[in-house]
Amino acid sequence: MESSIQTIASNTLLVIFAVVAMTGIICSKLSEILKVPDVVLFLIAGILIGPSFLQFIDISHYQVENQLILTFGSAFILYLGGKEISLKVLKNVKVTVFLLSTVGVIISTFIVAKVVGLTFEVSYITSLLIGSIISSTDPATLVPIFNQVKIKDKVKQTVISESAFNDAIGAILTSAVLAIILSGQFSLSENIYELGIMIAVGVVVGIVTGIVLLKLVNDQPYGIFKDFAPIISILSVIIAYEVATKFGGSGYMACFIVGIITGNKKNFKIWLSQQSYDADFYVAETLGTICRMAIFVILGSQVDLAMLAKYFGPALLVVLSLMFIARPVCVFVCTRFDKSAKWDKKEMLFMMWVRETGVIPAALCGIIASMKIPNYEIISSIVFMAILITLIIQGSTTKLVAKKLGLLEEEQKEITNNKKEIFES
């Protein structure tokens, strides 16, 4: 009898995976046609096929599997975000990126927490938890957008680098606030110390794991596993996350650092053969796409529409404060201290506008919902609104805003050519 029950459960999980994957594929195709970020469609589709409507999937009975998808999915996406960072370009804007992904996250967290406290009857620590979850931006959404919209390299790399770094910082901050909620204790000095340890251990574990495992797939002379580069990449994420967590560090930070090392392997004198590089690239991209599909479709399926309708007005107010108060303040404050980057007003305005909420907040929200943290319905409603509104409004208008501000590469070339013609004439 027990084996038959386990078989039924296994078959149900396989069906859920097949439904999620097929839904994701259809939504990805529709996003190309409609020119809408695919994660928006993943979310909406998740609502439609979840318990609220068609009841094709219900992940509530599979909490362990849900946690596995959300934890590994968010860790792997942070790894992919790290791979997108160019250390060469980052060097020129490192101060801005550092400030935006640290001070900026903290500023956003406290501004959002203040607004949440004014609009919802929740404790201040719950307000901080909400602020820390939605304070980060989303490399998984921004990278595909910037692949289609050719922005000036300086601005593009800054926004992508910030989004990858602040995802890691946001995840760490959320973990720290969650630990305070679960323990019921708060000590400023102790919690700052623990936060520092989480970051430091995560960075060290990420560097060691990334370099050691990449050496094993190096073309020569240590590359004894060079034919297994894609598998080693996946293992590097799992090993980095687990080892960092074991030693009290941030698994998310460790995975992110592994991604940076992988994306800048030549800086560490590591080379892959073309065959290994191609195999690793396609496997990582495919697995990343599956993770994004699973996280957003499952998050959508868990949305309680009655609760969303109940908290719609206050949640909308929180999201608008994030977009039009917290983000502009962050960019203004953080860019003022980086004189060497020489940011102009148009570049600053563009960075103020581009701050899509995405995968990591979705994954963190899913984890919190599965743990049934007090007021998780309010948290889920605000996070869902933040993802939906920022992706639809900001994600779909990135090119338009860049064009209005004259930040498209094509326009920059035209201006340069016109100046050249006038000078020559």
C-alpha positions in Angstrom: 0.0 0.0 0.0 2.9 2.4 0.9 4.7 1.8 -2.3 1.5 2.5 -4.3 1.0 5.8 -2.4 4.6 6.8 -3.2 4.1 5.9 -6.8 0.9 8.0 -7.1 2.8 10.9 -5.5 5.7 10.5 -7.9 3.4 10.4 -10.9 1.6 13.5 -9.7 5.0 15.4 -9.4 5.9 14.3 -12.9 2.6 15.6 -14.2 3.1 18.9 -12.4 6.6 19.3 -13.9 5.2 18.5 -17.4 2.4 21.0 -17.0 4.8 23.7 -15.7 7.3 23.1 -18.4 4.7 23.1 -21.2 3.1 26.2 -19.8 6.5 27.9 -19.7 7.3 27.0 -23.3 3.9 28.4 -24.5 4.4 31.6 -22.5 7.9 32.1 -23.8 6.6 31.9 -27.3 3.8 34.3 -26.6 6.2 36.7 -25.0 8.2 36.9 -28.3 5.0 37.7 -30.2 3.5 40.2 -27.6 6.8 41.8 -26.7 6.1 41.3 -23.0 8.6 40.0 -20.5 8.1 36.2 -20.3 8.0 36.2 -16.4 4.8 38.3 -16.5 3.1 35.6 -18.6 4.6 32.9 -16.3 2.9 34.5 -13.3 -0.4 35.0 -15.0 -0.4 31.4 -16.4 0.5 30.1 -12.9 -2.7 31.8 -11.5 -4.8 30.3 -14.4 -3.5 26.7 -14.0 -3.4 26.8 -10.2 -6.0 26.0 -7.5 -7.8 29.4 -8.1 -9.0 28.5 -11.6 -8.2 25.4 -13.7 -6.7 23.4 -10.8 -4.1 21.7 -13.1 -1.4 22.0 -10.4 -1.3 22.3 -6.6 2.1 22.4 -5.1 0.8 22.9 -1.5 1.1 19.1 -0.8 4.8 19.0 -1.9 6.5 21.5 0.5 9.9 19.8 0.3 9.9 19.7 -3.5 8.7 23.3 -3.5 11.6 24.4 -1.2 14.0 22.5 -3.4 12.9 24.2 -6.6 12.9 27.7 -5.0 16.2 27.3 -3.2 18.2 25.7 -6.1 16.4 27.8 -8.7 17.3 31.1 -7.0 20.8 30.0 -6.3 21.4 28.9 -9.9 19.9 32.2 -11.3 22.2 34.2 -9.0 25.1 32.1 -10.5 23.9 33.1 -14.0 23.7 36.7 -12.9 27.3 36.6 -11.8 28.3 35.2 -15.1 26.9 38.3 -16.9 29.3 40.6 -15.0 32.4 41.8 -16.8 35.1 42.7 -14.3 36.8 44.8 -16.9 33.8 47.1 -17.3 32.8 46.8 -13.7 36.2 48.4 -12.7 35.1 51.8 -14.1 31.8 51.9 -12.2 32.7 49.8 -9.2 31.9 52.5 -6.6 28.4 53.1 -8.0 27.6 49.4 -8.2 28.9 48.7 -4.7 26.9 51.6 -3.2 23.7 50.7 -5.2 23.9 47.0 -4.2 24.6 47.7 -0.5 23.5 51.2 0.6 20.8 51.3 -2.1 19.3 48.0 -0.9 19.3 49.3 2.7 17.7 52.6 1.7 15.0 50.8 -0.3 14.3 48.4 2.6 13.8 51.1 5.1 11.7 53.4 2.8 9.5 50.5 1.9 9.3 49.3 5.5 8.1 52.8 6.5 5.3 52.8 3.8 4.3 49.2 4.7 4.0 50.3 8.4 1.7 53.2 7.4 -0.5 51.1 5.1 -0.7 47.8 6.9 -1.2 46.8 10.5 1.9 44.7 10.8 5.0 44.7 13.1 8.0 46.7 12.1 10.2 43.6 11.7 7.6 42.2 9.2 7.7 45.6 7.4 11.5 45.2 7.2 11.1 41.7 5.9 8.9 42.9 3.1 11.3 45.8 2.3 14.3 43.4 2.1 12.5 41.0 -0.2 11.5 43.5 -2.8 14.5 45.9 -2.5 16.6 44.0 -5.1 16.3 44.2 -8.9 16.3 41.2 -11.3 19.2 40.2 -13.6 17.2 37.3 -15.0 14.8 39.9 -16.5 17.2 42.7 -17.3 19.7 40.6 -19.2 17.2 39.5 -21.9 15.8 43.1 -22.1 19.3 44.5 -22.7 20.0 41.8 -25.2 17.2 43.3 -27.3 17.7 47.0 -26.4 21.2 48.2 -27.2 22.1 50.6 -24.3 25.4 52.4 -23.7 27.8 49.8 -22.3 28.6 51.8 -19.2 24.9 52.1 -18.2 24.1 48.5 -19.2 26.9 46.9 -17.2 26.1 49.1 -14.2 22.5 48.1 -14.1 23.2 44.4 -14.7 26.0 44.3 -12.2 23.9 46.1 -9.6 21.0 43.8 -10.2 23.2 40.7 -9.7 25.0 42.0 -6.6 21.8 43.4 -5.0 20.0 40.1 -5.5 22.6 38.5 -3.4 22.6 41.3 -0.8 18.8 41.3 -0.7 18.7 37.5 -0.2 21.2 37.8 2.7 19.3 40.7 4.3 16.1 38.8 4.0 17.7 35.7 5.6 19.0 37.9 8.5 15.6 39.5 9.1 13.9 36.1 8.9 16.3 34.7 11.4 15.4 37.5 13.8 11.6 36.8 13.3 12.1 33.0 13.9 14.4 33.5 17.0 12.5 36.5 18.4 15.7 38.2 19.4 17.3 41.4 18.0 20.8 42.8 18.8 22.1 45.4 16.4 25.8 44.7 16.9 25.2 40.9 16.9 23.1 41.0 13.8 25.5 43.2 11.9 28.3 40.9 12.9 26.3 37.9 11.7 25.5 39.6 8.4 29.2 40.4 7.9 30.1 36.8 8.6 27.4 35.6 6.1 28.9 37.8 3.4 32.5 37.1 4.1 32.1 33.3 4.3 30.0 33.3 1.2 32.6 35.3 -0.8 35.5 33.0 0.4 33.6 29.8 -0.3 32.5 31.1 -3.7 36.1 32.1 -4.7 37.6 28.8 -3.6 34.8 26.6 -5.1 34.8 28.5 -8.4 38.5 28.4 -8.9 39.1 24.8 -7.8 36.2 23.4 -9.8 37.0 25.4 -12.9 40.6 24.2 -12.7 39.2 20.7 -13.0 37.6 21.5 -16.4 40.4 23.7 -17.6 41.7 22.7 -21.0 45.1 22.0 -19.5 47.0 20.9 -17.4 44.6 20.1 -14.5 41.5 19.5 -16.5 40.8 15.9 -15.7 37.0 16.6 -15.9 37.1 18.9 -19.0 34.6 16.7 -20.8 32.0 17.3 -18.0 32.0 21.1 -17.8 28.2 21.4 -17.7 27.9 19.0 -14.8 30.7 20.6 -12.9 28.9 24.0 -13.3 25.7 22.6 -11.8 27.7 20.9 -9.0 29.6 24.2 -8.3 26.3 25.9 -7.5 25.2 23.1 -5.2 28.6 22.7 -3.5 29.1 26.4 -3.0 25.6 26.9 -1.5 25.8 23.9 0.8 29.4 24.6 2.0 28.7 28.3 2.6 25.5 27.5 4.6 27.3 24.8 6.6 29.9 27.3 7.8 27.3 30.0 8.6 27.8 31.9 5.3 25.4 33.0 2.6 24.8 30.3 0.1 23.4 32.9 -2.3 26.5 35.0 -2.1 28.7 32.0 -2.7 26.8 31.0 -5.8 27.0 34.5 -7.1 30.8 34.7 -6.7 31.2 31.3 -8.4 29.2 32.9 -11.3 31.5 35.9 -11.5 34.6 33.7 -11.6 33.0 31.5 -14.3 32.1 34.5 -16.4 35.6 36.0 -16.1 37.6 32.8 -16.1 40.3 34.2 -18.3 41.2 36.7 -15.6 42.0 33.7 -13.5 44.1 32.0 -16.3 41.4 29.4 -16.9 40.4 28.4 -20.4 37.8 25.9 -21.7 37.9 24.1 -25.0 35.4 25.4 -27.5 33.4 22.1 -27.2 33.3 22.3 -23.4 32.4 26.1 -23.5 29.5 25.5 -25.9 28.1 22.6 -23.9 28.4 24.5 -20.6 26.7 27.6 -22.1 23.7 25.8 -23.6 23.1 23.5 -20.5 23.3 26.5 -18.2 21.0 28.6 -20.3 18.5 25.8 -20.6 18.5 25.0 -16.8 18.3 28.7 -16.0 15.2 29.0 -18.2 13.6 26.0 -16.5 14.3 27.5 -13.1 12.7 30.8 -14.1 9.6 29.0 -15.5 9.2 26.8 -12.4 9.7 29.7 -9.9 7.2 32.1 -11.5 4.6 29.5 -12.6 4.6 28.0 -9.1 4.5 31.4 -7.4 1.5 32.3 -9.6 -0.2 29.1 -8.7 0.2 30.0 -5.0 -1.3 33.4 -5.3 -4.5 33.8 -3.2 -6.7 36.0 -5.4 -9.1 36.8 -2.5 -6.2 38.1 -0.4 -4.7 40.0 -3.4 -8.1 41.7 -3.9 -8.3 42.4 -0.2 -4.8 44.1 0.0 -4.8 45.5 -3.6 -4.9 49.2 -2.7 -2.3 49.3 0.1 0.0 46.9 -1.8 -0.2 49.2 -4.9 0.8 52.1 -2.7 3.8 50.2 -1.4 4.9 49.3 -5.0 4.5 52.9 -6.2 6.6 54.1 -3.3 9.2 51.6 -4.3 9.2 52.8 -7.9 8.9 56.6 -7.5 10.4 57.3 -4.1 12.8 54.5 -2.9 14.5 53.9 -6.3 15.1 57.6 -7.3 16.5 58.3 -3.8 18.8 55.3 -4.0 20.2 56.3 -7.4 20.6 59.9 -6.5 22.4 59.2 -3.2 24.7 56.4 -4.5 25.8 58.1 -7.7 26.7 61.3 -5.9 29.6 59.6 -4.3 31.1 58.3 -7.5 32.8 61.3 -9.1 35.0 59.2 -11.3 32.1 57.6 -13.2 30.9 61.1 -14.3 27.2 60.2 -14.4 25.0 62.7 -16.2 21.3 63.4 -15.5 20.0 61.3 -18.4 21.9 58.2 -17.2 20.8 58.7 -13.7 17.1 59.1 -14.8 17.4 55.9 -16.8 18.8 54.0 -13.8 16.0 55.4 -11.6 13.4 54.0 -14.0 15.0 50.5 -14.6 14.5 48.4 -11.4 12.3 45.4 -12.3 11.5 43.0 -9.4 11.8 39.4 -10.3 13.2 35.9 -9.6 14.9 36.2 -6.3 12.1 38.1 -4.5 9.7 35.6 -6.1 11.7 32.7 -4.7 12.2 34.3 -1.3 8.5 35.0 -1.1 7.7 31.4 -2.1 10.0 30.1 0.7 8.3 32.4 3.3 4.8 31.4 2.1 5.7 27.7 2.5 7.0 28.4 6.0 3.7 30.1 6.9 5.5 33.1 8.4 3.0 35.4 10.2 1.3 37.8 7.6 2.7 35.8 4.7 -0.5 36.6 2.8 0.3 40.3 2.9 3.9 39.6 2.0 2.8 37.5 -1.0 0.3 40.1 -2.2 2.9 42.9 -2.1 5.6 40.8 -3.8 3.3 39.7 -6.5 2.1 43.2 -7.2 5.7 44.5 -7.2 6.8 41.8 -9.8 3.7 42.3 -12.0 3.7 46.1 -12.0 7.4 46.7 -12.4 7.8 44.1 -15.1 4.8 45.3 -17.1 5.3 49.0 -16.8 9.1 49.4 -16.5 10.2 46.2 -18.4 8.1 47.0 -21.4 9.1 50.7 -21.6 12.9 50.3 -21.2 13.6 50.9 -24.9 11.2 53.9 -25.1 12.8 55.6 -22.0 16.3 54.9 -23.3 15.4 56.4 -26.7 13.8 59.5 -25.1 17.0 60.0 -23.0 19.3 59.4 -26.0 21.0 56.4 -24.5 20.5 53.9 -27.3 23.8 52.9 -29.0 22.4 53.6 -32.5 21.5 57.1 -31.5 24.9 57.7 -30.0 26.5 56.6 -33.2 24.3 59.0 -35.3 25.1 61.9 -33.0 28.8 61.2 -33.3 28.6 60.9 -37.1 26.7 64.1 -37.4 29.2 66.0 -35.3 32.0 64.5 -37.4 30.3 65.6 -40.6 29.8 69.1 -39.3 33.4 69.3 -38.2 34.7 68.0 -41.6 32.5 70.4 -43.5 
